[in-house]
Amino acid sequence: MQDKPYQRLLDRDSREVPPVLRENSEAAEDCAPIAAASYTGPCFFELERRHLWPHVWQMACREEDIPETGDIHVYDIVDRSFLIVRTGAGQIRAYYNSCLHRGRKLMDTSGRVEHLRCGFHGWTWNLDGEIKSLPCRSEFAHLDDGGLALPQVLVSCWGGFVFINMDLEASPLEEFLGVLPEHFRRWKLEECYKAVHVGRVIRCNWKVAQEAFMESYHVVATHPQILPFFDDVGAQYDVFGEHVNRNLAAFAEPSPHLAHKSSVQEVIEGMFGLWGREGAAEPPGDIEEGGARAYLGGLARSALQRTSATDLGPASDAEMLDALVYNVFPNFAPWGGFAPNIVYRWRPNGCDVDSCIMEVMILRRPPRDGSRPQPAALHWLSEDEPWSAASELRALGPVIDQDMSNMPQVQEGLKASASGEVHLGRYVESRIRHFHRTLDAYLERGESRAASAP
């Protein structure tokens, strides 16, 4: 197993490093190739539809998206649609978005209602899912009101996110999330608000898009502009149980790929550009080589503390600067730390194996005045619009556009593959291998259930 360079960097940081960043798990050792058909094959996609999505906890929305009684968020996954409903203070339920009469979707878009009414024939349900009324009730005397409640799915919350699971016998969300609640307890995402939400369709399989964000190995070729202040080679990869893995990668440290190591000033200027700040301030003259990290960590801490109600006194430089990226199986990726937290989600675009929906959220700390800004509405980009067209993403938009230059070409290349195989690095792509191991386990369990069904 490769040594963990990131750990040495944490040990060098002047501030106390949270124990969760010191943990190491053994990354996957199995180096068998992955079948290209798992990204391109309609049969594999059908297995996911039948055996993956109905049996996993998946993030549907933020709690702040449905703050008031009667607020509803429509969540779609493959060929299923669900209504995430705020039924009362502290109460959230989720129903299949389908009328029990003729099957019309009860709601086409998210919104606020007093009751759930089908637009086809007017069948109506209370927010608690119980039938309220239906025209010409005598025509349906053979149906008992007790059997007309809207079918529900499991709902649970963590970190301000609302998760659903179609499997009514699924293990609790907290168990599914494994180490995540412990690791994120310090960062309190439930106290944050959604400041940015951008999404668009991408012409590739959902796993191709997701895996583009699961390793730092691609940075040298895809994002060379950040090499002067991003240590791609020193990234650390960890896996935790079945559903969680993590990438720790340091900003404010130059990449070893560079022929000439960045100066302190070059590192500072690069980070200022990443932050969207004009003109890098002259650092104190006594900063030694490698000292840019502590200097920038202090600047980030001070800047956020001026506007945030969060106590950042104990925050380490790693928590202010670095990419602390967790992936929760199958399609949810929240960043840790105290700086604005990026959150990714990837989903199939309906039943199209060759396209997906990618969303980017940014969570920010509550302001010092105690107010809570309204959550950002989804800014939906057309397929022809670059991510940089969403100005609220700032420097992140152009970086994602660089990733976009690969994704559709990967999908096309997988279809053109002569070997039909994908080969992953032993360590640097171990998180991707961990994901596929978990995916295969779900599909195998599903096939076993199907074979044993009467």
N, C-alpha and C positions, 0 to 999 in steps of 0.2 A: 504494500500500500504506500502511495506517495506521501511524503512528509507534508505537513500542513503549514505552508508559509504564512497564511493569514494569522495563525495563532501566535507566531513570533511577533507579528506587528502589534497584536493586541497586548502582548506582554510588554512591548516597548512604550505603549501609550501611557501617559502620565496619570490618567484618571483610572479609578477602579472600573474593571470590566465586568459587566453582569455575568453571573455564572452560566446563563443560558448560551452565551457566546463562546464559552470555553468547552462546551460539550462536543464530542466527536462521536460519530457513528461510523461503523464500517460501511464504506460504499460497496456497491455490487462488484463481485469478482467474475461472474459469468460473462464471457465475451462473445457469446453466440450472436450471429447476425439477426436482424429483425427483417421480416418479410415486407417488401415494398407494398404488397397487396393489403397490408394492414392500414395503409393510408389511401389506397386507390380502389380497393375491391368493394363492390356493392354487397357481396356476401358478408364480408367482415363488418361493414357498416350496419347490416341487418342484425348481426350478432350483438353489436353494441346497442342497437335500438331495443332489442329484446332482453338482454341480460346485464347491461351496464346501467343505463339511465334510470330504469325503474327500481334500482336497488342501491343507489348511492345518495348521500346527503349532498345537495347542491345549493349554492348560494343563489337566492332568487332576487333579493333587493336589500336595501338598507331599511332599518326600522323608521328612519326619518322620512322615507319615501311615502309612508302611510301613517302620518302622525295622529290623525283625528278619526273618530268613529265614522265609519262609512267610506274611508279611503281604501282604494283597491289598486293593486298593482297586477298587471297581466304579465305572466311569465310563461314563455314558450320554450320548449325543448324538443327537438326533432319533430314528431307529429303530435305531441301533446301540448295542451295549454292549461294553465292554472290561474286561479284568482287568489291572490294573497290579500286577505281582508282584515282590516282593523275592526273588530266587532265590539270593542269597548276598551276602556282604560286598561292597558296592560294585557289585552287579549288579542291574539292574532290567530286566524284560522286560514286554511287553504283548501279550496275546492277545485275539482275538475271543472274546467270552463266549458260546460256542455249542458244544455237543457235536457231534462229527463223525458221530455215529450218527443221531439223530433231531432234532437241533437244539435240544434244551432248553438254557436258560441254565445254565451250570455253577455259577454263584453268583448268588444274588439280592441279597445284601448284602455289604459289606466285612467282612473278618475275617482270622483266621490259620488256616492249614491245613498239613498235612504233604504233601498231594497234592491234585490237582484231581479230584474224583469227581462224575460226573453222577448226580443223584438219581433219574433215570428208570429206567435199566437198569444202572447201576453201572460204566460205562466210566470208567477212571481214568488220569490223566496225572501224570507227575512235574512238579515245579516248573519244570524246564527245558523243558517242553512236549512231551517224548517220551512216547509211549504206555507205560503201565505194565502195565495189565491190562484184560481185558474178559471178561465171562462167556461161556461157550460159544464159545471162540475158534474151534473148528472150523466153526461156522456162518459164519464170516467168512474162510474160507481164501482167498477171492478177493482179500482186502485184504492188502497188505504193510505190516508195521509201520513201515517207513521212510516210508510215505506217510500215516501217521496222526498225525504231529506237529501240534500246535495251530498254526494260522496266526498269524503275528506281524504287528505293525505297528511302525513306527519309534518309538524312545524316545530322548529326550535330556533333559538337565537344565540349568537355569540358575537362579541365585539361590535355590536350595533348592526350586524348582518342578520337577515332572515334566511334560514335554510328550510328546504322541504325534502321529503323522501316519500316516494310512492309506496315503498314496502312497509306495510303496517307492522311488520314484525322485525323491523330493522333495529339494530343496537342504538342506544342514545347518541345524540350528536356529540356530546362531550367525549364519549368513548371513541367515536369515529375520528375526532380531531387529534387524538393522541396527545403529543407534547405541546400542541399549539396554544391552548389556554394558559399553560404555565409559562411558556416562553414569552407570550404577549401580555401577560398580566401587568408588567411594568409600563407598557406603552399605551394601554387603555384606549383602544380604538373606538370603544363604545362612547367615549366622551368627545370624539372628533365629529366634524361635520363634513359632508360631501361637497367640496368646493369645485370639483371638475368632474364631468362625466361625458365622455366622447366614445362613439362607436361607429363601426362601418363593416360592410361585408368585404371579405378577402377571398380571392379565388384560389383557395387551397383547402385541404382537409383541416379540421380543427386541431388535430394533433401536430401537423406540420407547423401551424402558427404558434401553438403553445411551446413547442420544443425550441423554437427560435429564441425563447427567453429563458431557457433552462441551463445555459452554460455561458461562460465568458470566453470560451475557446474561439468564437467567431469574431471577437472584437478586433483582432489584428488585421483582418481582411475587410470587415464590414464597417467598423467604426474607427478607422485609424486616427481620426482627429482627436480622440480622447486619450490616446496612448501616453501623451506627456503627463497626464495626471490621473491615470487609472491603471492599477496593477492587475491586469488580466491573468498573468501567469501565476500570481500568488493566490488566486481564488481558491476557496475551500468548499468542498462538496460533502454534504452529510445526508444520510437517510435515517428516518426515525419510524420504525414500525412499517405498517402496510400503506399508510395514506399520506405521510408527510415527508418532504425532503427540503433541502435548504442549500442556497448558494451564498457564501459570504465573500464579498470582493471589495477591495479598498480603493476609495477615491483619495485624492491628494497624495498619491504615491505613483511615481512614474513606472511605466511598463518596462520589464527587462528586454523587451523586443527592440527598444530604441537603441540605435547605434551610439548615440550620445545621451547620457542621462540628463533629464530636465533640471534646470537650475531652480532654486527656490522661487524666483520671480516668475519663471515660466509655469510652474505648478500653480502658483497663486492666480496668475492671469487666466489660466485654463479653467480653474474652478469658478472664478468670477464670471467668465463667459457662460459656463454651465448654469450658474444661478441667475443669469440675465442681468447682472449688475454691470454698470458701465465703469470702466477704468479701475484697474486693480490698485488698491492703496499701496504705498511704499511700506513694506514690512520693516519692523525694527532691524537695525543693522546687526544685532547680535544673534539673529536666527542662523543656526548651523544647518549643515546638510541634513535633510530629513525633518527639519523643524517646521516646514511649511504645514504639515498635517496638524500639529498642535495649534499653530497660529490660526489656521482656517477653522478648526473645530471650535476655538474660542470665539471667533467672529460669528459663526453660525449659531452658537449657543446664545450669545449676547443679542443677536438680531431677533431670534425667535422669542427670547425671554421678554423683549420690549413689547411684543404684541400679544403674547400668549399668557393664559392664566396658569399654564402648567409649570410646576417647579422643575427647572432644568439644572439645578445645582448639581445633582448627582450624575447627570448625563455624561457618558464617555464620548470621546471624539468619534468612535465607531458609530455610536447611535445618532450622531449629528451629521456624519458625512457619508457613510458607506452604503453599499447595496446589500441589504440584509433581506434576501428574497426567499420567501417560503412558498412552496407549492403544496396545495392540499388537493389530493385526488378527488375527482378527476380533472377539474378545470378552473380552479380558484387559486390566485397567487397574490397574497398581501405582503407588502414590504414591512419589515419591522423598523424600529428606531423611533426617534422623536421628530425628525424633520418631516415635512409633508409626506405622508405615506401613499405611495403608488399602490393601486390595486388593479390586477388584470383578471379578466374572465374571457374564456373562449367557449363557443358553442357551435354545434353544427347549424348550418343555415337550412332549417327544415330537414328534408330527407336527401339533400344534395351532398354526395360524398366528396365533391370537389370544391365546396365552398363553405365558409364558416363566418360567424359573427365574432368580432373581437371588440371588447370594451375596455376602456381605461378610465379609472376613477382616481382622483387625488383627494385624500382626506387631510384636513388641517385641524390644528388645535383650536379650542374655543378661545375667543378674544378675552383680553384682560377685563373688559367691562362687564363680563358675565352674560352677554347676549349670545344668541345662537343663530347664526345666519341661516337663511333658507337653503335647503339642499339644491345643488345645481340640477337643472333639468338635463336630460340626455340630449347632447348635440350630435345629431345623426349626420354623418358624412356620406355623400354619394360614393359609389365605387370609383368614380373618376377624381375625387378630391383627395389630395394628400393630407396626411395627419397634421402637417404644418399649417394647413388652412384653419385648424382649430387653435387660435392664438392663445387660448387659455392653457394649452399644454406647454407653452413657452419653448424652452430648449428641448423638451422631450419629444415634441412633434417631429422635428427633422431627424432625430435619432431613430424613431419608429419608421420613418420613411425609408431609411437605409435598410432596416430589416425587411420592409416591404419589397425591396428590390430583389430579395431572395425567395420569398414564400411562394408566389405563383410559379416561379421557375423550378422550385423544388418539386411541386406537384406535377408539373409537366415532365420533369426529368425522371421522377419515379415511374411514370407510365412508360417512359422510353427505355427504362433500365433493362440491360441484357441479362444481368445476374439475378434480378428480382430480389436483391438483398441490400440492406442498410447496415454498415459497419460502424460501431460506436467506439470511441476512445475508452480505454480501460478505467481511467479516473475522471477525466474532464467531462465526460458525458455519462457518468454513472447515474446521475439523477434521471436522465431519459430512460436508461435501462431499468431503473427502479420503477418508473411509471409503467413501462410495458410489462414488467413482471406482475404488477398489481392488476393491470388491465386483463392480462391473460388469465389470472386467477378468477376474476369475476366472470369472464366468459366461460371458463371451464366449469365453474360452479353452476352457472346458468344452464349449460348443456346437460350437466348431470341431473339437475332438477327436472328438466324437460324430459329426459330419458326415463326417469322414475315416475313421472306423472301417470295416473291411471288413464 
